[in-house]
Amino acid sequence: MPALREALAARYTARGVPTSPSQLLITSGAQPAIALVARTLLSRGDRAVVETPGYPHAYEALRAAGARLLPLAVDSDTGWNLDEAEQLLRRAAPVLAYVMPDFHNPTSRSMSEDERRRLVRMAEDTGTLLLVDETTGELDIDRGARLPPAAFASRRSSVVTIGSASKTMWGGLRVGWIRAGEEHIAALAAARPAADLGTAVFDQLVVTELLGEFDDVLQHRTRELGTARDALLARLGERLPEWHVPEVSGGLFAWVRFDAPVSSQLALGARSRGCGSPPDRGSDSTGHSSGSCASRSPPARRRV
């Protein structure tokens, strides 16, 4: 709907990224947006950088498009090693790099503005398309606003940004979007009907309406998240002080490091209580889990 694209363009512009409605494509959520970008802008055998730990369904979308995945580590305390990232981009010349620079899933880390600027410059220098997942980008509890990576791009085709209403507004609103240069938007719009004929009009109308009062929506949402975070950290400090919880300044995730190898047992117990992702869908071979109640286990210091 034109009204929705106009409202989103105004939002991006207000955040420091001048945007026109012609640079936006509406999708049925962020995951279909990632999948559409992958199958349209990647060819089988292309290299694609992904964060580890990271969002497992992004891995799946890139693999389904035939990409060869290259890992870039994200540490729960220090974030991204951009020296390593630069070596990876220059050595492997990937076609695409998928990153979540704000309240990263699952570590909760955020890039500084200097890191964003450097990452965009590296991607442009190596001809790598930067696919930025901003689904949690505005869920800022007490960090402070930062410019999106697209603000540092010297050309529109350098950065493709994914956004979604489900994390900031309501999980039942399956409306996402892609912000990119017009040439990418044209290619994506042409490829989309093969898998997705359109996004529900009613949902688009709801999102358009909510964008008109989005600052109030975000204030309510981040107040809820702040209350939940503070309660979680207080209870962990009280009951499990030996567990390490990194700083959580926004978003939906806390990447907790245990003092023993118990993440699998905890994931199973959480699943039986309706919390977190089933281990067969949310975990990878390294012991990471995308569920909200599981984490990576370090080497054991005691048995539990």
N, C-alpha and C positions, 0 to 999 in steps of 0.2 A: 504494500500500500504506500502511495506517495507520502501520505501524512506521517507514517512511521519513519520512513527514510529521512524526511525533513527534520523530524524531532531528534533522531539519532545524529544526524549531521550537526545540528545545533549543539548537542551534548559534547560531541568530539571537539568541536570548535571551541567551546567554553573550557575544555580541558587542555587547550593549547595545541590542538591538532586540527588546523583548518580543513574542513571536509565539506564536500558537496553531496547531495543525495545520489548523484550518479556514481559515487564511489562506494555505495552500499548495496548489498544483496541480503534479503531477509531469508532465513532458513527455519527449519523446524527444530531448533535447538543448536547447542554448540557442537555436539558430537556429529550430527549430519554435516555441519559446516566444515569440521576437520576432515571428515571423510570425502567431502566434495572437493576440497582443496587438494587432498592427496591424490585422488584419482584423476583430477584434471591437470595438475601442474607437475606431476611426477610420471616418469616412465619406468617400466620394469627394469630393475637393476640399478636404478639411481640410488646414490647414497643420501641418507637423511640422518641428521644428528638428533638425538633425543636425550632428555635428562634422565639420570638414574640416581635415586629413585624418581619416579615420575608417574604421570597419568597413564595407566595401562591401556585404556581404550584408545588413546592417541597412538600407542604402539600398534594396536590391532589395525587401526585405519591405515597407517603407513605401510604396514606389512601387506595388507590386502591390496594395496596399490602396487606391490612388487618392490618396495624400497628395501635397501640393505641398511639396517639401523646401526648407528655409531653412537656409543654411550658417552655422555658428558656428566661427570659426577657433580652432585649438589650436596653439600655438607649441611647438616642441620644447625651448626653453629657459625660456620664461615661462609656459607652460600656457594657461589660459583667460582671456580678457578679459571679466570679469563686468560691467563697465560696458557693453560692447557687447552682452552677453547680455541685460542688463536692458532696454536700448533696443529690442532685437529682440523680446523678449517683450511689452513694452508697445505697441510699434508694430503688430506683426503678429498678436497674440493667437493664437498657435498652440494647437492642441488638445493636442499632445504634444511633448515634447522628449526625444530619446534621447541619453544621455551615458554615458561610461565613465570614472568619476572616479578609479579606481585603476589605475595602470600601463596607461595608455591605449594602445589599439591605433590607430596604430603609434608614437606619440611617446614612450611610457613615462612621461608626466607623471602626477602625482597631485594631486588637490585637497587643500588644507589643510582642517582642520575648520571654520575660519571661512568658507572658500569654499563648503563643503558647506551650511553653515547658511544662508548668504546665497542660494545657488541655490534651495534648497527654499523659502525665504521668498518669493523672487521668483515662483517657479512658483505657489505658493499664492495670492499676491496677484493674479496675472493669470489664474487658473483653468486653468493649463497642467498636464497630467498629466506627471509626471517619470518616464520609463522609464529605469531605472538598470541598466546591464549590469555585473554583478559577477563575470563568469566568471574574471577574473584577480585579483579583489580581495584574495585571501588569499595571493598568491604574493609575499610580502614577504621580500626578501633582507636588507636592512639599513636600511629606512626607519623601521620602528616602526608598531604597530597604530594605525588611525584608525577612528573611528565611521562606520558606513555612513550615507549620506544619509537613509535612512528613520528614523534615530534623531532627526532634527531636525524631522520632520513633525508638525504639530499635529493632523492627522486622517489616518486610515488610507488614505483614498482618494487622498491627494496623490501618493504614490510607489508605483510598481510596480517590483519588483526581479527581475532575471533572474539565475539561478545555474546552474552546470553542474559535473558531476563530471569532465569530460574534460580540463580544464586542470590541475586540482589532483590528481587520482587517476591517471587513465590515459586516453589518447585513444580507446581502444576502448570505453569506458563511455559509451554514448550516453544519458545520463540528465541531464535538466535540470529546472528548477523555476521557478515563478513565485510570488513572495510579494507579496500585495496585500491590500486590504480584502476582507471577505467578499462584498460586493456585486459587486466585480470578479471574484472567483474564481467566483462562481455564473454570471456571464455567460460567462466563459471556458470553464468546464466544459461549459456547454450548447452552445457553438459548436465545441468541439474535435472531436467525432466526424465532422464533415464532412470533415476532412483527416487525422485521426489517432485511431485507435481505442484506443490504449493503449501503454504503455511496457513493454518486456520485463520479466517478473517476475524472472527470474534476475539481470538487471542491477540491478534495484531492491534485491534481497537483498544483492548485493555492496556496493552503495553504503551501505546501512544498516549492514552489518558494518564497513565502513571508517570510517564516521562515529563509531563507538565508539572508535576510536583515531586520530582525525583529526589531533590535534596531532603525533603521531609521523609520520603520512603527510606532513604539511606540512613538518616539519623535514627529512625525507629529500628532498622535492621541491625545497625552496628551497636546500638544500645543493648539489644537482645544478645548479640554475640559477645559483647564485653562482659555482661553479667554471667553468661555461661562460662566464658574463659576464666574469669576470676574465681568462680565456684570450683571449676575443675582443678585449677592450680592450687587453690587452698586445700582442697581435699587430698590431692596427691601429696602435697607437702606434709599434711597431717598423718596420712595413713602409710605412704610409701616414699619417705624422704630420700631413700637410696636411689630412686629412679631419677634420671636426668631429663629435665624438661627445658628445651631451649626457649628463648624469648618468643612470645607469640603476640604480635602487635596488630594482627588483623587476620581476616580470612576465616577458614573453616577447619583448620588442621593444626594438630600438635604431634610432632614426630618424637615420641618419647623413647628414650633408650633405657632398657631394663638392666638389672644387675645379674640376670641369669637368662638362659635360652628358653623363655616361656611364651614367645609370641604366638606360636602355633596353638598351644593350649588355650591361651587367652582368646584368640580368634574364634576357636570352636565354642568356648564358653559364651562369648559375646553373641555368636550366631544363635545359640540356643535360647538367648534372651531377646532376640530381635534387634540386635545392635551390630553394625558393621557389615562388611561384605563377606559372602561365603568364600572360604579359602580357595576353592577351585577357580573362582573368577577374579578375586582381588589380590592374589599373591603371585610373585614370580619366583624363579629358581634361586634367587639370592636371599630369600626370606623376607623381602619387603611385602607390605600389604597396603592396599589402597583403602581398606576399611578404616572407619573412624576409631576403632578400638584395638588396633594392632600396630605393631612396629617392628623394626629390625632388631634382632637380638645380637648383642656383642658376645664375645667369648665368655663362657660361663665362669663365674667366680664361686658359685655355690649351687647346689641342686635344690629345686623346688618341686 
